[in-house]
Amino acid sequence: MKLLIAVLGATATGKSALGIALAERLGGEILNCDSTAVYRGFDIGTDKVPMAERRGIPHHLIDIADPTDEYTAAQFARDATATIRDIHARGLVPILVGGTGFYYRALTRGLFPGPAADAPLRARLEAIAATRGVERLHRLVARVDPESAVRIMPRDLMRLVRALEVYFLTGRPLTAHFEETVSLLDPDVQVIPIGLRMPAAWLSKRLTERVDSQFDAGLLDEIRGLLAAGVPPDARPFGGLVYRQAMEHLRGLRDEAATRALIAQENRRYARRQLIWFRKEPNLVWFDGPGTHAEVQDSVVEMLSCGTC
């Protein structure tokens, strides 16, 4: 049986640190499972682990797409499956690390192809977003497909339109179709999902500190550099958490202090949605405390070695 260890959970819970620790101890390599970290140049706002801090552990599926690409969950499932096969072929353990639950589900359960795009329907939905706000589409998704509303950010126009398009064209919510899908993973791969969680007060403090560190590390200069290099303001990764609010600040919508506070608040909301999503994943083993702590790392290794997973 070939193992695939997945380190999942809310943002800022120390998933990367735990993943690297497991890779060192078990002889593994890391696969990114963050939907924004796949894009080149978007480093600070996604908290990519710097090369100097990776301890020589190869990290895959990071910086594999241009900012103007539309990298999908289906593409991730294909790329991740190929990478997992390669790591297994070299006798090593693949360790999936990240908090994008839809990517994890696409890999482990598969995605259905779905109906073809319906241009008139999309135009009507986009017109609603333009006149009444993107949040209106999010409320519609919450009404017809609550699970998709949990995973899709309230201003992610493309994904909201697709969720509604599937519902109106098929009469069934997007998540209902997942029950009929099949994973691309080889049948002899055993997935061991590990979840990290923390008390809300602890996580809130960590999120606030992380936002401050992102700004101090040059988040705004990173964005200015990307724009100066020709990345269009409407590029998909600019619509993600952290980057969207920072872009609004650069356009003069609010000052930096208010932007930092807003990003921390949005991160807390996102963390709650991530927990709701991952709680529905089968066989996930939860560990309390940040993945940066040695005792958490030791507990996970002990669980894996004794076979209680």
ZALO-117276 format. One record per residue (C-alpha): z negated, x, y; residue number from 0. Coordinates in steps of 0.25 Angstrom, whole numbers, plus 5000, padded with zeros to 4 digits. Example, Ala and Ser with C-alpha at 12.3 -4.5 7.8 and 13.67 -1.06 7.14 Angstrom:
// residues 2
[[4969, 5049, 4982], 0] [[4971, 5055, 4996], 1] 
This chain:
// residues 309
[[5000, 5000, 5000], 0] [[5004, 5005, 5014], 1] [[4994, 5003, 5025], 2] [[4997, 4998, 5039], 3] [[4985, 4999, 5048], 4] [[4985, 4990, 5060], 5] [[4975, 4992, 5072], 6] [[4976, 4980, 5080], 7] [[4967, 4973, 5091], 8] [[4966, 4970, 5105], 9] [[4970, 4979, 5116], 10] [[4960, 4991, 5120], 11] [[4953, 4991, 5106], 12] [[4956, 5005, 5103], 13] [[4967, 5002, 5093], 14] [[4975, 5015, 5096], 15] [[4963, 5024, 5094], 16] [[4960, 5017, 5080], 17] [[4974, 5018, 5076], 18] [[4975, 5033, 5079], 19] [[4961, 5035, 5072], 20] [[4966, 5028, 5060], 21] [[4979, 5036, 5060], 22] [[4972, 5049, 5060], 23] [[4962, 5045, 5049], 24] [[4972, 5038, 5040], 25] [[4985, 5046, 5042], 26] [[4993, 5036, 5050], 27] [[5002, 5033, 5062], 28] [[5001, 5023, 5073], 29] [[5011, 5011, 5075], 30] [[5010, 5005, 5089], 31] [[5008, 4990, 5089], 32] [[5008, 4987, 5104], 33] [[5020, 4980, 5110], 34] [[5020, 4987, 5123], 35] [[5017, 5001, 5118], 36] [[5031, 5001, 5111], 37] [[5037, 5003, 5125], 38] [[5040, 5017, 5131], 39] [[5033, 5020, 5144], 40] [[5022, 5009, 5143], 41] [[5010, 5018, 5139], 42] [[4998, 5016, 5148], 43] [[4998, 5001, 5148], 44] [[4999, 5001, 5133], 45] [[4989, 5012, 5130], 46] [[4998, 5020, 5122], 47] [[4990, 5031, 5115], 48] [[4995, 5044, 5122], 49] [[5001, 5055, 5113], 50] [[4990, 5064, 5115], 51] [[4980, 5054, 5110], 52] [[4988, 5050, 5097], 53] [[4982, 5062, 5089], 54] [[4995, 5065, 5083], 55] [[4996, 5051, 5077], 56] [[5010, 5046, 5078], 57] [[5012, 5032, 5085], 58] [[5023, 5024, 5082], 59] [[5030, 5012, 5090], 60] [[5026, 5017, 5103], 61] [[5036, 5019, 5114], 62] [[5047, 5014, 5106], 63] [[5054, 5004, 5115], 64] [[5059, 5005, 5129], 65] [[5052, 4996, 5140], 66] [[5065, 4988, 5141], 67] [[5066, 4985, 5126], 68] [[5060, 4972, 5120], 69] [[5053, 4978, 5108], 70] [[5049, 4966, 5099], 71] [[5038, 4964, 5088], 72] [[5049, 4963, 5078], 73] [[5054, 4977, 5082], 74] [[5040, 4982, 5081], 75] [[5039, 4976, 5067], 76] [[5051, 4983, 5063], 77] [[5047, 4996, 5069], 78] [[5033, 4996, 5064], 79] [[5038, 4993, 5050], 80] [[5047, 5005, 5050], 81] [[5036, 5014, 5056], 82] [[5026, 5009, 5046], 83] [[5036, 5013, 5034], 84] [[5038, 5026, 5040], 85] [[5023, 5029, 5042], 86] [[5020, 5025, 5027], 87] [[5032, 5033, 5022], 88] [[5025, 5045, 5028], 89] [[5012, 5042, 5021], 90] [[5004, 5038, 5033], 91] [[4997, 5025, 5038], 92] [[5004, 5017, 5049], 93] [[4993, 5011, 5059], 94] [[4998, 5000, 5068], 95] [[4990, 5000, 5082], 96] [[4991, 4990, 5093], 97] [[4988, 4976, 5098], 98] [[5001, 4968, 5098], 99] [[4998, 4958, 5088], 100] [[5012, 4953, 5087], 101] [[5018, 4966, 5084], 102] [[5007, 4967, 5072], 103] [[5011, 4954, 5067], 104] [[5026, 4957, 5068], 105] [[5024, 4969, 5059], 106] [[5014, 4963, 5049], 107] [[5019, 4949, 5048], 108] [[5033, 4950, 5054], 109] [[5041, 4942, 5064], 110] [[5051, 4930, 5063], 111] [[5064, 4932, 5069], 112] [[5063, 4919, 5077], 113] [[5074, 4911, 5084], 114] [[5085, 4917, 5093], 115] [[5082, 4918, 5107], 116] [[5085, 4905, 5115], 117] [[5090, 4908, 5128], 118] [[5089, 4894, 5135], 119] [[5075, 4893, 5129], 120] [[5071, 4906, 5134], 121] [[5076, 4904, 5148], 122] [[5068, 4891, 5149], 123] [[5055, 4898, 5145], 124] [[5058, 4910, 5154], 125] [[5060, 4900, 5165], 126] [[5047, 4893, 5163], 127] [[5040, 4907, 5163], 128] [[5048, 4910, 5177], 129] [[5043, 4897, 5183], 130] [[5030, 4894, 5177], 131] [[5025, 4908, 5173], 132] [[5026, 4916, 5159], 133] [[5012, 4911, 5156], 134] [[5018, 4897, 5155], 135] [[5025, 4902, 5143], 136] [[5013, 4908, 5137], 137] [[5006, 4895, 5138], 138] [[5017, 4888, 5131], 139] [[5017, 4898, 5120], 140] [[5002, 4896, 5119], 141] [[5004, 4881, 5116], 142] [[5015, 4883, 5105], 143] [[5011, 4896, 5099], 144] [[4997, 4901, 5102], 145] [[4998, 4913, 5094], 146] [[5010, 4918, 5101], 147] [[5002, 4915, 5115], 148] [[4991, 4924, 5110], 149] [[5000, 4936, 5108], 150] [[5010, 4935, 5119], 151] [[5006, 4939, 5133], 152] [[5006, 4928, 5143], 153] [[5017, 4934, 5151], 154] [[5026, 4940, 5140], 155] [[5038, 4931, 5143], 156] [[5047, 4936, 5132], 157] [[5037, 4934, 5121], 158] [[5033, 4920, 5126], 159] [[5047, 4915, 5127], 160] [[5050, 4920, 5113], 161] [[5037, 4913, 5108], 162] [[5041, 4900, 5115], 163] [[5056, 4901, 5111], 164] [[5052, 4902, 5096], 165] [[5043, 4890, 5097], 166] [[5053, 4881, 5104], 167] [[5065, 4886, 5095], 168] [[5057, 4885, 5082], 169] [[5046, 4875, 5084], 170] [[5036, 4885, 5079], 171] [[5028, 4895, 5086], 172] [[5031, 4910, 5085], 173] [[5019, 4913, 5077], 174] [[5022, 4902, 5067], 175] [[5034, 4910, 5063], 176] [[5026, 4922, 5060], 177] [[5021, 4916, 5048], 178] [[5034, 4917, 5041], 179] [[5037, 4931, 5044], 180] [[5036, 4944, 5036], 181] [[5032, 4958, 5040], 182] [[5041, 4969, 5039], 183] [[5031, 4978, 5034], 184] [[5033, 4983, 5020], 185] [[5025, 4975, 5009], 186] [[5017, 4986, 5005], 187] [[5011, 4989, 5019], 188] [[4996, 4984, 5020], 189] [[4992, 4981, 5034], 190] [[4978, 4984, 5038], 191] [[4975, 4977, 5052], 192] [[4963, 4982, 5060], 193] [[4959, 4975, 5072], 194] [[4950, 4981, 5084], 195] [[4942, 4972, 5092], 196] [[4931, 4973, 5103], 197] [[4921, 4964, 5110], 198] [[4928, 4958, 5122], 199] [[4919, 4965, 5132], 200] [[4922, 4979, 5126], 201] [[4937, 4976, 5126], 202] [[4937, 4971, 5140], 203] [[4930, 4984, 5145], 204] [[4940, 4993, 5137], 205] [[4952, 4985, 5143], 206] [[4947, 4987, 5157], 207] [[4946, 5001, 5155], 208] [[4959, 5003, 5148], 209] [[4966, 4996, 5160], 210] [[4960, 5006, 5169], 211] [[4964, 5017, 5161], 212] [[4978, 5012, 5160], 213] [[4979, 5012, 5176], 214] [[4972, 5025, 5177], 215] [[4982, 5031, 5167], 216] [[4994, 5027, 5176], 217] [[4998, 5013, 5171], 218] [[5004, 5010, 5185], 219] [[5012, 5023, 5185], 220] [[5017, 5021, 5171], 221] [[5023, 5007, 5176], 222] [[5029, 5013, 5188], 223] [[5035, 5024, 5180], 224] [[5041, 5014, 5170], 225] [[5047, 5006, 5181], 226] [[5052, 5019, 5188], 227] [[5059, 5023, 5175], 228] [[5067, 5010, 5175], 229] [[5058, 5001, 5166], 230] [[5061, 4987, 5172], 231] [[5048, 4979, 5176], 232] [[5051, 4968, 5166], 233] [[5052, 4977, 5154], 234] [[5044, 4971, 5143], 235] [[5032, 4981, 5142], 236] [[5029, 4978, 5157], 237] [[5026, 4964, 5153], 238] [[5014, 4969, 5144], 239] [[5000, 4969, 5147], 240] [[4995, 4980, 5157], 241] [[5009, 4983, 5162], 242] [[5012, 4968, 5167], 243] [[5000, 4968, 5176], 244] [[5002, 4982, 5180], 245] [[5016, 4979, 5184], 246] [[5011, 4967, 5192], 247] [[5001, 4976, 5200], 248] [[5013, 4986, 5203], 249] [[5020, 4974, 5209], 250] [[5008, 4971, 5218], 251] [[5003, 4959, 5210], 252] [[4989, 4964, 5210], 253] [[4981, 4976, 5213], 254] [[4977, 4987, 5203], 255] [[4963, 4982, 5201], 256] [[4967, 4968, 5198], 257] [[4978, 4973, 5189], 258] [[4968, 4981, 5181], 259] [[4959, 4969, 5179], 260] [[4971, 4960, 5175], 261] [[4976, 4970, 5165], 262] [[4962, 4971, 5159], 263] [[4961, 4955, 5159], 264] [[4974, 4954, 5152], 265] [[4971, 4964, 5142], 266] [[4958, 4956, 5138], 267] [[4966, 4944, 5136], 268] [[4977, 4951, 5128], 269] [[4965, 4957, 5119], 270] [[4960, 4943, 5117], 271] [[4974, 4939, 5112], 272] [[4976, 4951, 5103], 273] [[4963, 4948, 5096], 274] [[4967, 4933, 5094], 275] [[4980, 4938, 5088], 276] [[4974, 4949, 5079], 277] [[4963, 4940, 5074], 278] [[4974, 4932, 5067], 279] [[4980, 4944, 5060], 280] [[4976, 4943, 5045], 281] [[4968, 4954, 5039], 282] [[4964, 4961, 5052], 283] [[4951, 4969, 5051], 284] [[4944, 4970, 5064], 285] [[4935, 4981, 5069], 286] [[4926, 4980, 5081], 287] [[4926, 4991, 5092], 288] [[4937, 5000, 5098], 289] [[4946, 5008, 5089], 290] [[4942, 5020, 5097], 291] [[4928, 5020, 5091], 292] [[4926, 5029, 5079], 293] [[4918, 5019, 5072], 294] [[4929, 5009, 5073], 295] [[4939, 5019, 5068], 296] [[4930, 5023, 5056], 297] [[4928, 5009, 5052], 298] [[4943, 5006, 5052], 299] [[4945, 5018, 5043], 300] [[4934, 5015, 5034], 301] [[4939, 5001, 5032], 302] [[4953, 5006, 5029], 303] [[4948, 5017, 5019], 304] [[4939, 5007, 5011], 305] [[4950, 4997, 5010], 306] [[4942, 4985, 5016], 307] [[4954, 4982, 5024], 308] 
